[in-house]
Amino acid sequence: MKSSVVKRSVAVAGHKTSVTLEDVFWQGMHEIAQARGISVSALIGEINRQRRDTNLSSHLRMYVLDYYRARRAS
């Protein structure tokens, strides 16, 4: 499976930053946000507040992976 890397500008806690994720992770972010009834920006903001020592892109990838693993397990 090939997934292109996409860089997007997002606002996090009132600050603009860029996030680079593979397209498949952006798709996952959109699906999760839609399922929760929130925007992708709001979802990224929530995820960012939980982040500690990892960079934002890595933390977003882990969030998406954990989300789909939990869905598969239930």
C-alpha positions in Angstrom: 0.0 0.0 0.0 1.4 3.4 -1.0 0.3 6.6 0.8 1.6 10.0 -0.1 2.9 12.3 2.6 0.8 15.5 2.9 1.7 18.6 4.8 -1.1 20.8 6.0 -1.3 24.0 8.1 -3.5 23.7 11.2 -4.3 26.0 14.1 -3.4 24.4 17.5 -4.2 26.4 20.6 -4.4 29.6 18.6 -1.1 29.1 16.8 -0.6 28.1 13.2 1.7 25.1 12.7 2.2 22.6 9.9 1.6 18.9 10.3 3.0 16.3 7.9 1.1 13.0 7.8 0.6 10.2 5.3 -2.7 10.6 3.4 -4.1 7.5 5.1 -3.7 9.1 8.5 -5.4 12.3 7.3 -8.3 10.1 6.1 -8.4 8.5 9.5 -8.4 11.9 11.2 -11.4 13.0 9.0 -13.3 9.7 9.8 -12.7 10.0 13.5 -13.7 13.7 13.6 -16.8 12.9 11.6 -17.8 10.0 13.9 -17.4 12.3 16.9 -19.3 15.2 15.2 -16.4 17.7 15.5 -14.0 19.3 13.1 -10.5 17.9 12.3 -9.1 21.1 13.9 -11.0 20.5 17.1 -9.8 16.8 17.1 -6.2 17.9 16.6 -6.6 20.4 19.5 -7.9 17.7 21.8 -5.1 15.3 20.8 -2.5 18.0 21.3 -3.6 18.7 24.8 -2.9 15.0 25.7 0.6 15.2 24.1 3.7 15.1 26.2 7.2 14.6 24.7 6.4 13.4 21.2 6.1 15.7 18.2 2.5 16.4 17.0 2.7 14.4 13.8 3.9 11.3 15.6 1.2 11.7 18.3 -1.5 12.1 15.7 -0.4 8.9 14.0 -0.4 7.0 17.3 -3.9 8.4 18.1 -5.3 7.1 14.8 -3.6 3.7 15.2 -4.9 3.4 18.7 -8.4 4.4 17.7 -8.7 1.8 15.0 -7.1 -0.9 17.2 -9.6 -0.3 19.9 -12.5 -0.5 17.4 -11.2 -3.8 16.0 -10.9 -5.2 19.6 -14.5 -4.4 20.5 
